Structure formats: structure tokens, C-alpha cells
Amino acid sequence: MKIGVVSADSAYESRVAITPDAVKKLIKIGFEVIVQSGAGLGAYYDDAMYQAAGASIAATAEETATEARILTSVHDLPATLIEQLTAGQIVVGMLDPYRNTNLDSYATQGVTTFAMELLPRTLSRAQNMDVLSSQANLAGYKAVLLAANEYARPFPMFMTSAGTVKPAKLIILGVGVAGLQAIATAKRLGAVVEASDLRPAAKEQVESLGGKWLDVPMSEDEAQKAKATGGYAWTPSEQYIKDQAAVVDKAVSAADIVITTAQIPGRQAPRLIHQATIAKMKAGSVLIDMAAGTGGNVEGSVADETITTDNGVRIVGADNIPSMLAAQSSDLYANNLVNFITTLIAAVEEGSVTNELTLNLNMSDEIQGALAVTHDGQVRLAKR
């Protein structure tokens, strides 16, 4: 059974779905691997490295798709390539399912698609397949470095003969995987870090990394609800949201650097910082909006653009940060895919004389069923 690796849009994406090390793992399982020529160049993996790992090279994406039973990608496939797929083929990648306009085409072609973003992150056996965590971790690290490059002063405190240099004050809004890594990185660089999240349960994580929690008063009833759900299913009151906005406004207005990380799969990113707050910030302050590609946490941010406001605040629309660390991002993503693809294969009986792998597609499986977007000619995705 062959696994195909198709090239991403090089104008936007430098990552590759399967790396040479991942090729070796797949071959050991029993797969053959075919790679579109040049697919790994953005991540510094050339065709010779894939061949040395045991893969064969195809000249085009079409040739790759024709030979492969399972196609791997970083993002969705081009519509022209989807039209050439045949019933029974499988596509695995970050397919942005809730905004994907090609799902009906996949279903019509009889293709089974698995969107890696839909992985149930609460399942312990799914942790090594979690592409959102692996990519967000690197993105949080890189976002701090982008901020350091934009900021016209150093992060740490310096004692010099000419005077004391004060440390940068950095705010993190959104304390998921990316936010926690951003806190850790900023602290290592010497910044004073404060953080906020709609989940009160994140306070302990922030403080364990040396950050200061931006506390928002809550009623006893709200505190019980937040504690009971761990913060994830907690719906705050309008008063709490209003109080949090006031706390954030005060902190951001006095900050040197702000990094926003809040994203909701399939929806527009929540607006966390408005123009009224930006207008209060000092000239030279920096805003890194990690959600710029999905609508933006910062009012006025534009994906892949850096804007300087009238009062001298730089707003960086940091879209697709993992691609800036393509080599490492690809390594982690490829490992996630290998771990998932392994679940699609039937267990090989001990003493079996055949080397032929058998697919075991099981939509009742808690992982496969959650990730499957199209199967048996149907779009399975529940609408949001």
C-alpha cells in the first residue's frame, strides 16, 4: 500500500507532510512511500534525502495521487487534483473542515478525508497525533522572537554605566499551548510577563511558568462553575466578560508587547483588543496577532502585514507562524500523521506470511470517527 506526499503551496507554506525520517517509519510498518518532487524543499528536505530513506519520487502531484492509496498534505488539496481522485482513496491533512469548500467534491469522488484539527484532545491515546498542539507550541515560541525583532528595546533588564535598562512588559492573551510556550520563551528572554485567559483554571499554569495572572473578580457561583468544568465548558456572565475586558484594557494600555493567541476552529477569532485600547498604547509598542488569518484578535490587524498606527504602535498580522520554522514543524507534524495513519491499518496477525497491509476504516472508532469529514460518498461534518 502506497502513501503519497504532495507539495504544499510554496507561496504560503514551507512545511511538508511527511519527512525522510517519517518515510523510514512508514516503510518499517509495511507501506511504500511516493513523494512529489520538491515537496520537502521548503523544509530543507530534498528529493535525494527521501530516496535515501526509501521513498520513490514522482514528477507531479497528479502522478503522486494516481499511485497512492493514502495522500498526505499540510493543507487542503487543489480542486483540480481532487477531481482526479478515485473512490477508496484517503486524504489526511489539516483540511480546515469548517471553511473547506471542497468537501462535496471529496464526497462525490468517494474519497475518505481525515481532518487532523478535529482530533479529540482529551483522549490519552490521541496525544501523539495532536497537530494543533505540536504546531502551536512552536508558534508560541516563534511569536516571541517576532516580537523581539519588532520591539526597539531589549527584553531583559540591563545594569549599565549609563543607567538601568528596564525589562520589557509583555502581555499574553490566550493561555493555550501557544500562549504557555510564549510565556516560557518571554521569561527566558528576561521580560516581565502577565497573562489572561477566559479559563480561570489557566492561572496555575501561568504562575508555574513565572508569569503573573491578570485576575478578574468572579462571583462564588461562577467560581464553582469554572472549577467544575476545568474552565473549558464554562460560560461566563456578561458582567464577568465586561470586567475581564476592563482588566485587559488597563494591562494592554501599559504594555510594551502584547501577543494574542485565541483561535476557535471553524469560527472567526474572538476580538480581544479594540482600537480604543490601541490608542492608549505607547509609541513603539508591538502587537503580535497570531489569529490574523482567521479574522484577528486585534482590531485592524491584517494577515501577513505589519501596520504602524497613527500613535506609533506596530500591529503584526502573524499568519501561519509554524511555516517560519518549517524544518521542525514538519518533523513534528509528520510524526503526528504517522501515529494516526497507524490506526488505519488492521493488526497483522502473528506469523502472517503476507506483507500486504489491510485498511481498517472504522467510523465507530473514537479517533477515526471524529476526524473523518467525508466517507462513503457522504459529508459527515456536523455544522457549527
Solvent accessible surface area in square Angstrom, and as a share of the most:
residue,aa,sasa,rsa
1,M,36,0.16
2,K,56,0.24
3,I,0,0.00
4,G,0,0.00
5,V,0,0.00
6,V,7,0.04
7,S,45,0.29
8,A,26,0.20
9,D,94,0.49
10,S,103,0.66
11,A,100,0.78
12,Y,97,0.37
13,E,6,0.03
14,S,39,0.25
15,R,10,0.04
16,V,2,0.01
17,A,0,0.00
18,I,0,0.00
19,T,3,0.02
20,P,11,0.07
21,D,89,0.46
22,A,1,0.00
23,V,0,0.00
24,K,112,0.47
25,K,92,0.39
26,L,0,0.00
27,I,65,0.33
28,K,183,0.78
29,I,61,0.31
30,G,31,0.30
31,F,5,0.02
32,E,95,0.43
33,V,4,0.02
34,I,4,0.02
35,V,0,0.00
36,Q,31,0.14
37,S,48,0.31
38,G,23,0.22
39,A,7,0.05
40,G,1,0.01
41,L,106,0.53
42,G,37,0.35
43,A,1,0.00
44,Y,176,0.67
45,Y,34,0.13
46,D,61,0.32
47,D,37,0.19
48,A,63,0.49
49,M,83,0.37
50,Y,1,0.00
51,Q,105,0.47
52,A,91,0.70
53,A,11,0.08
54,G,47,0.45
55,A,9,0.07
56,S,57,0.37
57,I,47,0.24
58,A,1,0.01
59,A,75,0.58
60,T,62,0.36
61,A,19,0.15
62,E,69,0.31
63,E,69,0.31
64,T,0,0.00
65,A,4,0.03
66,T,113,0.66
67,E,71,0.32
68,A,4,0.03
69,R,100,0.37
70,I,0,0.00
71,L,0,0.00
72,T,0,0.00
73,S,4,0.03
74,V,3,0.01
75,H,59,0.27
76,D,46,0.24
77,L,6,0.03
78,P,80,0.50
79,A,55,0.43
80,T,92,0.54
81,L,3,0.02
82,I,0,0.00
83,E,120,0.54
84,Q,100,0.44
85,L,3,0.02
86,T,86,0.50
87,A,81,0.63
88,G,33,0.32
89,Q,14,0.06
90,I,0,0.00
91,V,0,0.00
92,V,0,0.00
93,G,0,0.00
94,M,20,0.09
95,L,1,0.00
96,D,57,0.29
97,P,7,0.04
98,Y,56,0.21
99,R,112,0.41
100,N,21,0.11
101,T,130,0.76
102,N,28,0.14
103,L,16,0.08
104,D,104,0.54
105,S,46,0.29
106,Y,0,0.00
107,A,9,0.07
108,T,113,0.65
109,Q,51,0.23
110,G,20,0.19
111,V,0,0.00
112,T,7,0.04
113,T,0,0.00
114,F,0,0.00
115,A,0,0.00
116,M,1,0.00
117,E,28,0.13
118,L,33,0.16
119,L,9,0.05
120,P,36,0.22
121,R,118,0.43
122,T,134,0.78
123,L,40,0.20
124,S,91,0.59
125,R,109,0.40
126,A,1,0.00
127,Q,125,0.56
128,N,83,0.43
129,M,8,0.04
130,D,15,0.08
131,V,0,0.00
132,L,49,0.25
133,S,27,0.17
134,S,18,0.12
135,Q,10,0.04
136,A,26,0.20
137,N,62,0.32
138,L,28,0.14
139,A,6,0.04
140,G,0,0.00
141,Y,79,0.30
142,K,43,0.18
143,A,0,0.00
144,V,0,0.00
145,L,58,0.29
146,L,37,0.18
147,A,0,0.00
148,A,37,0.28
149,N,127,0.65
150,E,45,0.20
151,Y,22,0.08
152,A,97,0.75
153,R,169,0.62
154,P,53,0.33
155,F,9,0.04
156,P,41,0.26
157,M,109,0.49
158,F,93,0.39
159,M,147,0.65
160,T,70,0.41
161,S,130,0.84
162,A,105,0.82
163,G,38,0.36
164,T,76,0.44
165,V,50,0.29
166,K,167,0.71
167,P,42,0.27
168,A,2,0.02
169,K,58,0.25
170,L,0,0.00
171,I,0,0.00
172,I,0,0.00
173,L,7,0.03
174,G,12,0.12
175,V,1,0.00
176,G,34,0.33
177,V,50,0.29
178,A,11,0.08
179,G,0,0.00
180,L,37,0.18
181,Q,43,0.19
182,A,0,0.00
183,I,0,0.00
184,A,19,0.15
185,T,4,0.02
186,A,0,0.00
187,K,75,0.32
188,R,161,0.59
189,L,65,0.32
190,G,29,0.28
191,A,3,0.02
192,V,73,0.42
193,V,3,0.02
194,E,16,0.07
195,A,0,0.00
196,S,4,0.03
197,D,18,0.09
198,L,80,0.40
199,R,37,0.13
200,P,29,0.19
201,A,51,0.40
202,A,0,0.00
203,K,83,0.35
204,E,138,0.62
205,Q,80,0.35
206,V,0,0.00
207,E,84,0.38
208,S,88,0.57
209,L,66,0.33
210,G,42,0.41
211,G,8,0.08
212,K,125,0.53
213,W,22,0.08
214,L,16,0.08
215,D,93,0.48
216,V,10,0.06
217,P,98,0.62
218,M,59,0.26
219,S,59,0.38
220,E,143,0.64
221,D,88,0.45
222,E,21,0.09
223,A,38,0.29
224,Q,108,0.48
225,K,107,0.46
226,A,5,0.04
227,K,165,0.70
228,A,89,0.69
229,T,58,0.33
230,G,30,0.29
231,G,4,0.04
232,Y,173,0.66
233,A,79,0.61
234,W,16,0.06
235,T,114,0.66
236,P,17,0.11
237,S,48,0.31
238,E,153,0.69
239,Q,107,0.47
240,Y,7,0.03
241,I,86,0.44
242,K,142,0.60
243,D,44,0.23
244,Q,25,0.11
245,A,59,0.46
246,A,62,0.48
247,V,40,0.23
248,V,15,0.09
249,D,37,0.19
250,K,161,0.68
251,A,10,0.08
252,V,0,0.00
253,S,21,0.13
254,A,54,0.42
255,A,0,0.00
256,D,20,0.11
257,I,0,0.00
258,V,0,0.00
259,I,0,0.00
260,T,0,0.00
261,T,19,0.11
262,A,24,0.19
263,Q,92,0.41
264,I,68,0.35
265,P,62,0.39
266,G,24,0.24
267,R,131,0.48
268,Q,122,0.54
269,A,10,0.08
270,P,46,0.29
271,R,105,0.38
272,L,57,0.28
273,I,2,0.01
274,H,94,0.42
275,Q,79,0.35
276,A,71,0.55
277,T,13,0.07
278,I,2,0.01
279,A,70,0.54
280,K,115,0.49
281,M,7,0.03
282,K,101,0.43
283,A,81,0.63
284,G,31,0.30
285,S,2,0.01
286,V,0,0.00
287,L,0,0.00
288,I,0,0.00
289,D,0,0.00
290,M,19,0.08
291,A,0,0.00
292,A,10,0.07
293,G,35,0.34
294,T,24,0.14
295,G,34,0.33
296,G,0,0.00
297,N,0,0.00
298,V,1,0.01
299,E,55,0.25
300,G,39,0.37
301,S,20,0.13
302,V,64,0.37
303,A,35,0.27
304,D,99,0.51
305,E,92,0.41
306,T,61,0.36
307,I,55,0.28
308,T,75,0.43
309,T,28,0.16
310,D,164,0.85
311,N,52,0.27
312,G,21,0.20
313,V,0,0.00
314,R,82,0.30
315,I,3,0.01
316,V,16,0.09
317,G,2,0.02
318,A,4,0.03
319,D,29,0.15
320,N,23,0.12
321,I,4,0.02
322,P,17,0.11
323,S,15,0.10
324,M,93,0.41
325,L,41,0.20
326,A,8,0.06
327,A,40,0.31
328,Q,86,0.38
329,S,0,0.00
330,S,0,0.00
331,D,42,0.22
332,L,57,0.28
333,Y,0,0.00
334,A,0,0.00
335,N,52,0.27
336,N,11,0.06
337,L,0,0.00
338,V,10,0.05
339,N,45,0.23
340,F,0,0.00
341,I,0,0.00
342,T,63,0.37
343,T,34,0.20
344,L,0,0.00
345,I,22,0.11
346,A,31,0.24
347,A,101,0.78
348,V,94,0.54
349,E,140,0.63
350,E,181,0.81
351,G,72,0.69
352,S,50,0.32
353,V,153,0.88
354,T,77,0.45
355,N,142,0.73
356,E,115,0.51
357,L,12,0.06
358,T,82,0.48
359,L,33,0.16
360,N,72,0.37
361,L,58,0.29
362,N,61,0.31
363,M,41,0.18
364,S,102,0.66
365,D,32,0.17
366,E,91,0.41
367,I,0,0.00
368,Q,4,0.02
369,G,16,0.16
370,A,39,0.30
371,L,0,0.00
372,A,5,0.04
373,V,0,0.00
374,T,0,0.00
375,H,33,0.15
376,D,115,0.60
377,G,33,0.32
378,Q,120,0.53
379,V,59,0.34
380,R,97,0.35
381,L,36,0.18
382,A,76,0.59
383,K,200,0.85
384,R,147,0.54
